Amino acid sequence: MRLPRVPCPVCGRPIAVAPVEAIGLGAVVDHKQESRRLVLCPGSMRRVPLSWPQGPGGQGAPGGPTAVQQALFE
């Protein structure tokens, strides 16, 4: 499963967002600001709003499904 990515609220890097029980929110996955240090970024595990559409397969994404408008009664 590929997780959507959003900018980290602290460091600004595009980071994966894990699903949470709240609708429309996601938790920023744990990540480090510097690769050789053991300290996590302060933005790790913060809840952020998801931006829609969410990447590949999301509605409106290039190459993804598109909505078709048809009259209900003709």
PyMOL commands that set and color helices and strands:
alter all, ss='L'
color gray80, all
select strands_A, chain A and resi 5-7+14-19+25-28+47-49
alter strands_A, ss='S'
color yellow, strands_A
deselect
rebuild
show_as cartoon
